[in-house]
């Protein structure tokens, strides 16, 4: 069974000021999602699931989703403030969904196989997808728990993430959020903490705590860019964590359930293992509109090196 690629795209409409205004980074109007999906299809992913919002559904399908209909199976899931609440009443004045953990959970009814997760506005590189596809293609051992005897292959609680070097993932134009990772000697994740307001400095990087405290980083830290590899068991874990999150933090207007927060807790409780996969691929994102200029230059260089064709989909 080929793995699925889950693309978190529900934030595109607000982040870029509307889908019609997403900046192209390729020579023929390609946007950053195009290159991620091109890499994923070539790596062996057999299905795409887009997480979007209803208010830009038609525009998304017309401008982005439709180009893949004849290339690979596609499906959609919808992240709204009232999705997957299972009877919980959200605050009446909240219209913002609940973060990346919630974004993955809303796809629970359309994914039943091993899958990878990516952000719609990040570039991950072809080897990252190949590495993750190899991990996910290992035959799953249904019904074997984390401490049980292995019959070969993956259990339902063996996950992975592609780790990048922090300094290679920062934007020149403003702070970003990153999951800072600690690994053991075998490159299994020991801890991951989501940090906001991470930015580059002259000698490394830094982030700020909620109280304004500055915390310095070397820039060599391993970070997550939300390229995760999961078994379907993650939906059960996410449901439980999301229910707890709603009870404890739903009154906070900007509260979000981040997937690194859930994974960190699952690792701490020894309910899952997470293999950190390294790659030498470039990694860049389009968090800010001005990032698109840098991304376009990077893509132009990769095309000139022969990594991508000039017209991405006509020659795929």
N, C-alpha and C positions, 0 to 999 in steps of 0.2 A: 504494500500500500504506500503510495506516495504521500509525503507530508503536505500539510496545508500551510499557507502563509496568511497570517492575520495582520491586517494593516490598520493601525489606529489613525483614522483620518477625521474623527469627529471635531477636532479643533481647527481644521483648515479654514472654515468659513469666517471665524472671528480673528484668527491670527493674521491672516493675509488681507483682511478687509473685504472678503467675498471671493468666491471661487473664480470668478471671471478675471480676477486680478492676480492670480498666482503667477509669479514670474517664471518664464521659461529659462532653462539653463543649458539646453541643447541647441544645436544649430538649426533644427527644424521644429522648434517649439516644444521640445520635450521638457517635462518638468521632472523634479527629483524622483517622484514615484515611478516614472517610466524606467529609470535605470535600476531601481531596486527590483522591480518586477521582472525586467529583462534578466538580471542576474539570478533571480530566484527560479525562473522557468528553466534557464540553462543549467542550474544546479540540480534540477529534478523535482521541484515542488509541483504538485499536480492540481492545486486548487487555491483560489484567492478568496478571502473573506474580507470585505471592507467594513469597518465600523464607522458609520457616518451619523448625521443628524437628519431628521425628516425635513427640516426647513430648506436644506440645499440638496435634497435627494435628486431631483430632476436635473439640476445643473451638474452635479457630480457624475451622474450616469451619462449625461450627454457629452461632457468635456473630458472625462477621465475613464470611467468604468467601461464604456461601450467599446473602446479600442481593444479590450482583452477578451471580448465575448467569443471570438473565433479561435483564440489561442489556448485558452485554459478555462476550466470550470470556474465560475464566479458566483459568489453569494454575498448577501448584505446583512448586517446587524445594525441596530439603531440604539445609540446612546442618548437617552433623554433623562431628565432629572427624575422621572417616575418609573424608569425601567429597572426590573429585577428587585423591586422593593418588597415583594412578597407580603403585601398588606400594610407595610409601614407608611405612615403619612409624612411626607416631606414638609419642611417649612413652606408656607404659602408664598413667600416672597423670594424663594430661591428658584432660579432658572438655569443655573450652571450645573452640569453633570458632576459626577463624584470622583473623577480622576482615572488614572490608567488601570488600576485594579478593577474598577467598575467597568471600564471600556472592554477589558478582556471578558469579564463575566457576562456581558450582554450577548456574547457570541456562543453561549453554551448550547443553544438548540441547533446550531448549524455546523458545529465541529465535533466529530466523534473519533478523531484519529490524532496521532502526534502532530504538533504544529509549532511553527515559529511565530514570534511576534516582532513587529517593527513599528517605528514611528513613520508616519507618512512624509515627514519633512526632513528626514536624514538620509545620507548616502553611506552605505556600509561596505561596498566593494564586493567583487565576485567571489573571492576566496572565503569571505565570511559566510556567505550562503552555502558554499560547497561544504565547508567544515560543519555547519549546522545540519545540513541535509544528511551527511554521513552519520552524525550522531542520532538523528531522528529515525533513520532508516534501519537502525538496529532493531531486530524483532522484539516486540514488547512481550513481557511475561505476565500475562493477565492473572490477577489474583495473588501475586507474590508481594508481600509487604516489605517494608524497608529492611527489617531484620530477618526475613525469611530466607530459606535456601534458594539459591539462584539456579535456574535451569538454563541459563545462557540468555544473553540479550538484556534489554532494559526492563526494569520493573516499572509499575505505574507511578512511582515516586522518584524517579531519576530524571532530573531536569538539567538544563545547561544554559549558559549565557556566553556570548562573545564579549571578551574584555578588551578594552582599548586603553591606551596611555592618555592620562588626563590632558596633558598639554596639547595633544593632537586633536582634542575635541572641543576646544574653547572658541568662542566667537570674539572677534575684534570689536564688536559693536555693543556689547552689553553682557550682563551676567546671565547664567543659565543654571538649570538644575542638573545634577549628576548624582548617580549612585556610586559612592566610594566603597571599594571592595577590599576585604582582607581574605587571603587564601592560605591554605596549608601547603606543605611541601609537594603535594601531589596535585595542586591546582584545583582543589575543591573549595568552594566558597565557605568561609567561616563566618563572615559578617558582611552585610551591605547596609549602608545608611544613606538615605536620600538627603542631599544637601542642596539648598536653594542659594541663589545669589553667588554662584561660583564664577570667578573671573580670573583672567591671566594678569600677572604682574611682571615686572622687569626681571625677577629672579625665580619665578615659579608661578604659584597661583594662590588664591585665598577664597574664603567664603565667610559669610557673616551669620552669626546666630540671630535668633529672633530679637534678642535684646540689644543687638548691635555689636556684639563682641566679634572682633576680627580673629580668624583662625587661618594660619599660614599653611601652605602645602608646597611640596617640592615640585609638583607637576609630573612626577613619575608614577603617581598612584594609578592603579588599575581601576577603571570606572565602567559602569554599564551605560550603554546607549539604547537600552530597551530592545536589544536583539536577544530574545529569550527563546529557549526551546522547552516546550512543555508536553507532558502527557495529558489526556483528558481529565485525569484526577485533579488537576489544578482548579477545575470549576467547583468541585466540592469544597476545597480549601477556601477559595475566594468567597463562596457563598457564606460560609461561617464567619469569615473575617469581616465581610461587608455588613452582615447583620449586627455584629458587635460594634463596628464603626458607626453605624447609624444610631445605635442606642447611645453611644458615648459622645459623638462629635457632630451629629447632624445639625445641631443648633448653631454651629460656627458657620457663618455664611460662605467662607472661602475654603472650608475643609475639603480635603481630597484624600482618597485611599490610593496610595502609590503602590505599584506592584513590587518595587524593592522592599517596601515595608512589610508586605505579606511574606515575601520570600525569606527575608531576614528572620522573621518569627518562625517560619516553618523549619528553617535550618537550625535555629536555636533549640527548637523542641525536638529535633532529630526526626522529623516526619518526612523530610525529603533530603536528597543530596543534590547539589548543583555543581556540575563540572564547568570550570571556567576555561573556555576555548580561546586561544590566542590566534591572532592573524596579523599579517604585515600589511593588510589593506589600509588605504587611506580612509578616513572617516570624517565627514563634514556634514553640517546641517544648514538649514535655512530657517533659523529661529527668528531672525530679524530680516526685514526686506533687503537691507544692504548686503546681507550674507549671500544673496543670489548672485551678485557680481563675482564674488570669490568662487562660488560653486561653478559658475559658467566657465571661468578660466581653468579650473581643475578638470572639468569635463572635456574642454577643448584639448587640453594636454593629453588626457587619456585616449581621446579619439586619435590624435596624432601619433600616439604610441601603438595604435592598432588594437586597443582593448575593446573599443566599441566601433560599430559602423557609423558613417556619417548620418544616415537615415536609420534610426534605431529599429523601427518595426518593419520596414519594407524588406530588410535583410535578415530578420530574425528567423 
